[in-house]
Amino acid sequence: MRAVAQRVTEAAVTVGGETVGRITGSGLCVLVGVTHDDTSAKAGLLARKLWSLRILPDERSCSDIDAPLLVISQFTLYGDPRKGRRPTWNAAAPGDVAEPLVDEVVARLRDLGAHVETGRFGADMKVSLVNDGPFTVIVEV
C-alpha cells in the first residue's frame, strides 16, 4: 500500500460539481494506492501510521490535535512511466480488490477516533487543497 500524505490547511474533493468530501483547518489530504499483495493488515498499519504521523505544525500528529483527514483513492500511485510515453498500470490492484482496502483504511482511521472525509472510488474527482509548508511525504507499508 502506498500513500501520499500532504499537510494541508484545507482540502476538498468534488465529483460532477458536488463536494463529496471537505476538511478545514490543519489536517492531511491523503492519496491512497493499492497493489496486488496488499491486505487488511496493511490497511490497518497504514491507518495507524497516518493517524500518528508527526508532520503537522510543531511536530504534532492528527491524533495529537484531532486533525481531520481527507482520504482519496488513487490507483495512479502505482503507475510506472519508465518505458515509453504512457505509464503502465500493472502494479495497481483492480477495483474489486482496491476499493475494500481503501474503505478499510478509512474504517480503521475512524476506529482510532479520526474524523475522515473521502472521495468517491472510481469517480472522476477534482481535488483542491492548500498544501501547508509545502509538506508532502510518501508512506509505504
Contact map, one row per residue, 1 for C-alpha under 8 A:
111000000000000000000000000000011110010001100100000000000000000000000000000000000000000000000000000000000000000000000000000000000000000000011
111100000000000000000000000000011100000000000000000000000000000000000000000010000000000000000000000000000000000000000000000000000000000001111
111110000000000000000000000001111000000000000000000000000000000000000000000010000000000000000000000000000000000000000000000000000000000001110
011111000000000000000000000001110000000000000000000000000000000000000000000000000000000000000000000000000000000000000000000000000000000111100
001111100000000000000000000111100000000000000000010000000000000000000000000000000000000000000000000000000000000000000000000000000000000111100
000111110000000000000000000111000000000000000000000000000000000000000000000000000000000000000000000000000000000000000000000000000011011110000
000011111000000000000000011110000000000000000000000000110000000000000000000000000000000000000000000000000000000000000000000000000011111100000
000001111110000000000000111110000000000000000000000000000000000000000000000000000000000000000000000000000000000000000000000000001111000000000
000000111110000000000001111000000000000000000000000000000000000000000000000000000000000000000000000000000000000000000000000000001111000000000
000000011111000000000111111000000000000000000000000000000000000000000000000000000000000000000000000000000000000000000000000000001110000000000
000000011111100000000111000010000000000000000000000000000000000000000100000000000000000000000000000000000000000000000000000000111100000000000
000000000111110000111110000000000000000000000000000000000000000000000100000000000000000000000000000000000000000000000000000000111000000000000
000000000011111000111100000000000000000000000000000000000000000000000000000000000000000000000000000000000000000000000110000011110000000000000
000000000001111111111000000000000000000000000000000000000000000000000000000000000000000000000000000000000000000000000010000011100000000000000
000000000000111111110000000000000000000000000000000000000000000000000000000000000000000000000000000000000000000000000001001111000000000000000
000000000000011111000000000000000000000000000000000000000000000000000000000000000000000000000000000000000000000000000000000110000000000000000
000000000000011111100000000000000000000000000000000000000000000000000000000000000000000000000000000000000000000000000000000000000000000000000
000000000000011111110000000000000000000000000000000000000000000000000000000000000000000000000000000000000000000000000000000000000000000000000
000000000001111011111100000000000000000000000000000000000000000000000000000000000000000000000000000000000000000000000000000000000000000000000
000000000001111001111100000000000000000000000000000000000000000000000000000000000000000000000000000000000000000000000111000000000000000000000
000000000001110000111110000000000000000000000000000000000000000000000100000000000000000000000000000000000000000000001110000000000000000000000
000000000111100000111111000000000000000000000000000000000000000000000100000000000000000000000000000000000000000000001100000000000000000000000
000000000111000000001111101000000000000000000000000000000000000000011100000000000000000000000000000000000000000000001000000000000000000000000
000000001110000000000111111000000000000000000000000000000000000000010000000000000000000000000000000000000000000000000000000000000000000000000
000000011100000000000011111000000000000000000000000000000000000000110000000000000000000000000000000000000000000000000000000000000000000000000
000000111100000000000001111100000000000000000000000000010000000000110000000000000000000000000000000000000000000000000000000000000000000000000
000000111100000000000011111110000000000000000000000000010000010000111000000000000000000000000000000000000000000000000000000000000000000000000
000011110000000000000000011111000000000000000000000000000000010000111100000000000000000000000000000000000000000000000000000000000000000000000
000011110010000000000000001111100000000000000000000000000000000000001111000000000000000000000000000000000000000000000000000000001000000000000
001111000000000000000000000111110000000000000000000000000000000000001111000000000000000000000000000000000000000000000000000000000000000000000
001110000000000000000000000011111000000000000000000000000000000000000011110000000000000000000000000000000000000000000000000000000000000000000
111100000000000000000000000001111100000000000000000000000000000000000011111010000000000000000000000001000000000000000000000000000000000000000
111000000000000000000000000000111110000000000000000000000000000000000000111111000000000000010000010001000000000000000000000000000000000000000
110000000000000000000000000000011111010000000000000000000000000000000000001001000000000000011000010011000000000000000000000000000000000000000
100000000000000000000000000000001111110000000000000000000000000000000000000001000000000000111000010000000000000000000000000000000000000000000
000000000000000000000000000000000111110000000000000000000000000000000000000000000000000000111100100000000000000000000000000000000000000000000
000000000000000000000000000000000011111000000000000000000000000000000000000000000000000000000000000000000000000000000000000000000000000000000
100000000000000000000000000000000111111101100000000000000000000000000000000000000000000000000000000010000000000000000000000000000000000000000
000000000000000000000000000000000000111111100000000000000000000000000000000000000000000000000000000010000000000000000000000000000000000000000
000000000000000000000000000000000000011111110000000000000000000000000000000000000000000000000000000010010000000000000000000000000000000000000
000000000000000000000000000000000000001111111000000000000000000000000000000000000000000000000000000000000000000000000000000000000000000000000
100000000000000000000000000000000000011111111100000000000000000000000000000000000000000000000000000000000000000000000000000000000000000000001
100000000000000000000000000000000000011111111110000000000000000000000000000000000000000000000000000011011001000000000000000000000000000000000
000000000000000000000000000000000000000111111111000000000000000000000000000000000000000000000000000000011001000000000000000000000000000000000
000000000000000000000000000000000000000011111111100000000000000000000000000000000000000000000000000000000000000000000000000000000000000000001
100000000000000000000000000000000000000001111111110000000000000000000000000000000000000000000000000000001000000000000000000000000000000000111
000000000000000000000000000000000000000000111111111000000000000000000000000000000000000000000000000000001101100000000000000000000000000000000
000000000000000000000000000000000000000000011111111100000000000000000000000000000000000000000000000000000001100100000000000000000000000000000
000000000000000000000000000000000000000000001111111110000000000000000000000000000000000000000000000000000000000000000000000000000000000000000
000010000000000000000000000000000000000000000111111110000000010000000000000000000000000000000000000000000000000000000000000000000000000000000
000000000000000000000000000000000000000000000011111110000000111000000000000000000000000000000000000000000000100101000000000000000000000000000
000000000000000000000000000000000000000000000001111111000000111100000000000000000000000000000000000000000000000000000000000000000000000000000
000000000000000000000000000000000000000000000000111111100001110000000000000000000000000000000000000000000000000000000000000000000000000000000
000000000000000000000000000000000000000000000000000111110011110000000000000000000000000000000000000000000000000000000000000000000000000000000
000000100000000000000000000000000000000000000000000011111011100000000000000000000000000000000000000000000000000000000000000000000000001000000
000000100000000000000000011000000000000000000000000001111111110000000000000000000000000000000000000000000000000000000000000000000000000000000
000000000000000000000000000000000000000000000000000000111111000000000000000000000000000000000000000000000000000000000000000000000000000000000
000000000000000000000000000000000000000000000000000000011111000000000000000000000000000000000000000000000000000000000000000000000000000000000
000000000000000000000000000000000000000000000000000001111111100000000000000000000000000000000000000000000000000000000000000000000000000000000
000000000000000000000000000000000000000000000000000011111111110110000000000000000000000000000000000000000000000000000000000000000000000000000
000000000000000000000000000000000000000000000000001111110011111110100000000000000000000000000000000000000000000000000000000000000000000000000
000000000000000000000000001100000000000000000000011111010001111111111000000000000000000000000000000000000000000001000000000000000000000000000
000000000000000000000000000000000000000000000000001100000000111111100000000000000000000000000000000000000000000011000000000000000000000000000
000000000000000000000000000000000000000000000000000100000001111111100000000000000000000000000000000000000000000000000000000000000000000000000
000000000000000000000000000000000000000000000000000000000001111111100000000000000000000000000000000000000000000000000000000000000000000000000
000000000000000000000000000000000000000000000000000000000000011111110000000000000000000000000000000000000000000001100000000000000000000000000
000000000000000000000000111100000000000000000000000000000000111111111000000000000000000000000000000000000000000001100000000000000000000000000
000000000000000000000011111100000000000000000000000000000000010001111100000000000000000000000000000000000000000001111000000000000000000000000
000000000000000000000010001111000000000000000000000000000000010000111110000000000000000000000000000000000000000001111000000000000000000000000
000000000011000000001110000111000000000000000000000000000000000000011111000000000000000000000000000000000000000000011110000000000000000000000
000000000000000000000000000011110000000000000000000000000000000000001111100000000000000000000000000000000100000000011110000000000000000000000
000000000000000000000000000011110000000000000000000000000000000000000111110000000000000000000000000000000000000000000111100000000000000000000
000000000000000000000000000000111000000000000000000000000000000000000011111000000000000000000000001001000000000000000011110000000000000000000
000000000000000000000000000000111000000000000000000000000000000000000001111110000000000000000000000000000000000000000000000000000000000000000
000000000000000000000000000000011100000000000000000000000000000000000000111111100000000000011000000000000000000000000000000000000000000000000
000000000000000000000000000000001000000000000000000000000000000000000000011111100000000010010000000000000000000000000000000000000000000000000
011000000000000000000000000000011000000000000000000000000000000000000000011111100000000000010000000000000000000000000000000000000000000000000
000000000000000000000000000000001110000000000000000000000000000000000000001111110000000011110000000000000000000000000000000000000000000000000
000000000000000000000000000000000000000000000000000000000000000000000000001111111000001111110000000000000000000000000000000000000000000000000
000000000000000000000000000000000000000000000000000000000000000000000000000001111110001110100000000000000000000000000000000000000000000000000
000000000000000000000000000000000000000000000000000000000000000000000000000000111111111100000000000000000000000000000000000000000000000000000
000000000000000000000000000000000000000000000000000000000000000000000000000000011111001000000000000000000000000000000000000000000000000000000
000000000000000000000000000000000000000000000000000000000000000000000000000000011111111000000000000000000000000000000000000000000000000000000
000000000000000000000000000000000000000000000000000000000000000000000000000000001111111000000000000000000000000000000000000000000000000000000
000000000000000000000000000000000000000000000000000000000000000000000000000000001011111000000000000000000000000000000000000000000000000000000
000000000000000000000000000000000000000000000000000000000000000000000000000000001011111100000000000000000000000000000000000000000000000000000
000000000000000000000000000000000000000000000000000000000000000000000000000000111111111110000000000000000000000000000000000000000000000000000
000000000000000000000000000000000000000000000000000000000000000000000000000000111000011111100000000000000000000000000000000000000000000000000
000000000000000000000000000000000000000000000000000000000000000000000000000101110000001111110000000000000000000000000000000000000000000000000
000000000000000000000000000000000000000000000000000000000000000000000000000001100000000111111000000000000000000000000000000000000000000000000
000000000000000000000000000000000011000000000000000000000000000000000000000001110000000111111000000000000000000000000000000000000000000000000
000000000000000000000000000000001111000000000000000000000000000000000000001111100000000011111100000000000000000000000000000000000000000000000
000000000000000000000000000000000111000000000000000000000000000000000000001000000000000001111110110000000000000000000000000000000000000000000
000000000000000000000000000000000001000000000000000000000000000000000000000000000000000000011111110000000000000000000000000000000000000000000
000000000000000000000000000000000000000000000000000000000000000000000000000000000000000000001111111000000000000000000000010000000000000000000
000000000000000000000000000000000000000000000000000000000000000000000000000000000000000000000111111100000000000000000000000000000000000000000
000000000000000000000000000000000001000000000000000000000000000000000000000000000000000000001111111110000000000000000000000000000000000000000
000000000000000000000000000000001110000000000000000000000000000000000000000000000000000000001111111111000000000000000000000000000000000000000
000000000000000000000000000000000000000000000000000000000000000000000000100000000000000000000011111111100000000000000000100000000000000000000
000000000000000000000000000000000000000000000000000000000000000000000000000000000000000000000001111111110000000000000000000000000000000000000
000000000000000000000000000000000100011100100000000000000000000000000000000000000000000000000000111111111000000000000000000000000000000000000
000000000000000000000000000000011100000000100000000000000000000000000000100000000000000000000000011111111100000000000000000000000000000000000
000000000000000000000000000000000000000000000000000000000000000000000000000000000000000000000000001111111110000000000000000000000000000000000
000000000000000000000000000000000000000100110000000000000000000000000000000000000000000000000000000111111111000000000000000000000000000000000
000000000000000000000000000000000000000000110110000000000000000000000000000000000000000000000000000011111111100000000000000000000000000000000
000000000000000000000000000000000000000000000010000000000000000000000010000000000000000000000000000001111111110000010000000000000000000000000
000000000000000000000000000000000000000000000000000000000000000000000000000000000000000000000000000000111111111000000000000000000000000000000
000000000000000000000000000000000000000000110011000000000000000000000000000000000000000000000000000000011111111100000000000000000000000000000
000000000000000000000000000000000000000000000011001000000000000000000000000000000000000000000000000000001111111111110000000000000000000000000
000000000000000000000000000000000000000000000000000000000000000000000000000000000000000000000000000000000111111111110000000000000000000000000
000000000000000000000000000000000000000000000000000000000000000000000000000000000000000000000000000000000011111111000000000000000000000000000
000000000000000000000000000000000000000000000001001000000000000000000000000000000000000000000000000000000001111111000000000000000000000000000
000000000000000000000000000000000000000000000000000000000000001000000000000000000000000000000000000000000000111111100000000000000000000000000
000000000000000000000000000000000000000000000000001000000000011001111000000000000000000000000000000000000000111111110000000000000000000000000
000000000000000000000000000000000000000000000000000000000000000001111000000000000000000000000000000000000000110011111000000000000000000000000
000000000000000000000000000000000000000000000000000000000000000000011110000000000000000000000000000000000100110001111100000000000000000000000
000000000000000000001110000000000000000000000000000000000000000000011110000000000000000000000000000000000000000000111110000000000000000000000
000000000000100000011100000000000000000000000000000000000000000000000111000000000000000000000000000000000000000000011111000000000000000000000
000000000000110000011000000000000000000000000000000000000000000000000111100000000000000000000000000000000000000000001111100010000000000000000
000000000000001000010000000000000000000000000000000000000000000000000001100000000000000000000000000000000000000000000111111010000000000000000
000000000000000000000000000000000000000000000000000000000000000000000001100000000000000000000000001000000000000000000011111000000000000000000
000000000000000000000000000000000000000000000000000000000000000000000000100000000000000000000010000000000000000000000001111100000000000000000
000000000000001000000000000000000000000000000000000000000000000000000000000000000000000000000000000000000000000000000001111110000000000000000
000000000000001100000000000000000000000000000000000000000000000000000000000000000000000000000000000000000000000000000000011111000000000000000
000000000000111100000000000000000000000000000000000000000000000000000000000000000000000000000000000000000000000000000011001111100000000000000
000000000000111000000000000000000000000000000000000000000000000000000000000000000000000000000000000000000000000000000000000111110000000000000
000000000011110000000000000000000000000000000000000000000000000000000000000000000000000000000000000000000000000000000000000011111000000000000
000000000011100000000000000000000000000000000000000000000000000000000000000000000000000000000000000000000000000000000000000001111100000000000
000000011111000000000000000010000000000000000000000000000000000000000000000000000000000000000000000000000000000000000000000000111110000000000
000000011110000000000000000000000000000000000000000000000000000000000000000000000000000000000000000000000000000000000000000000011111000000000
000001111100000000000000000000000000000000000000000000000000000000000000000000000000000000000000000000000000000000000000000000001111111000000
000001111000000000000000000000000000000000000000000000000000000000000000000000000000000000000000000000000000000000000000000000000111111000000
000000100000000000000000000000000000000000000000000000000000000000000000000000000000000000000000000000000000000000000000000000000011111000000
000001100000000000000000000000000000000000000000000000000000000000000000000000000000000000000000000000000000000000000000000000000011111100000
000001100000000000000000000000000000000000000000000000100000000000000000000000000000000000000000000000000000000000000000000000000011111110000
000111100000000000000000000000000000000000000000000000000000000000000000000000000000000000000000000000000000000000000000000000000000011111000
000111000000000000000000000000000000000000000000000000000000000000000000000000000000000000000000000000000000000000000000000000000000001111100
011110000000000000000000000000000000000000000000000000000000000000000000000000000000000000000000000000000000000000000000000000000000000111110
011110000000000000000000000000000000000000000100000000000000000000000000000000000000000000000000000000000000000000000000000000000000000011111
111000000000000000000000000000000000000000000100000000000000000000000000000000000000000000000000000000000000000000000000000000000000000001111
110000000000000000000000000000000000000001001100000000000000000000000000000000000000000000000000000000000000000000000000000000000000000000111
